[in-house]
Amino acid sequence: MLQRFTIQTHNRDEMLDITETIRAYIQEQGVQDGVLYVYCAHTTAGITINENADPDVKSDMLMRLDEVYPWEHPKYRHGEGNTASHLKASTVGSSQMVIINERDLVLGTWQGIYFCEFDGPRTRNYFVKVIPD
């Protein structure tokens, strides 16, 4: 089963928690056990798993990515002017795998799944593929 989700981002850089949307989907599908893949088919956005209890983690991550990959740099050559967003997306990665056990995501106490926008605001898509046991 492959499901496409649409998400609206609001800032150039942001991390949106998609954990509950994915959790609701696997429970709706009745998947007891298996593996879930979440994939972002964009070159300027990504998917990551990180802490979802303290909002400062998202702020700190985005701040540090901006420091490492500034929006403007005299040596950037990409004509669209969004080289930083491509670098950030490659660093974060385009997908994550999560185990499903007893109709729930196997995540750590403080973990959440994030859609990471690096060239927004935009309407984006991400895909969830569930492979049941």
Secondary structure, DSSP 8 states (H G I E B T S, - for coil): -EEEEEEE--SSSEEEE-HHHHHHHHHHHT--SEEEEEEE--TTEEEEEEE-S-HHHHHHHHHHHHHHS-S--TT---TTS-HHHHHHHHHH-SEEEEEEETTEE---TTEEEEEEESS-S-EEEEEEEEEE-
